[in-house]
């Protein structure tokens, strides 16, 4: 029996990421099932479910953070798709990535734009 936190997280994950989120969880479940549960419970059951920010704002913040990190292309792909899924426009996503050139440097922004290009099929 899964906890309320897990169930809340699973529903939020499906709302944000749809099948892509489920694929991420499935891909790690066989090697680290406890970690897969944590991926559902903490970010989605605890953080994404909080009031105060809508899902569009949360996803734009995640796109910015992952772009700035510069080493999280697979996660950035998932979250660009999630941002689009929760109502962000392609232009908003691109602008957020471009904004990161100021704070994280041109290489991080450029890498983020290449990820966006792949997700947007351009």
C-alpha positions, 0 to 999 in steps of 0.5 A: 500500500502506497502512502498518501504522499506517494499517491499525491506525487504520482497524480502530480507527475502524470499531470505534469509529465504524462507518459514521459514521467512514467518512463523515467520512473520505470527506467530507474525502478528496476535498479533502485526501487526506493529511489523511484519512490523518492522521485515521486514522493519528494519532488511531486508529492511534496514540492510540486503539490505546494500552493504558491506557484502554478505549474507553468511557473514551476516548470519554467524555473526547472528549465532555468535551473537545469539549463544553468547546471549545464550537465542535465540534458536528459532531465532538461528534455523531460522538463521542456516537454513538461513545460509545454504540457502545462501551458508554457509556449515554445517562445517562453521556454526559449526565452528562459533558456536564453536568459541563462546566458547572463547567469550561467554563461553562453555554453550552458544556454547554447546547450539548453537551446540545442536540447530545446531544438531537439524537443521542439523538432526543429 
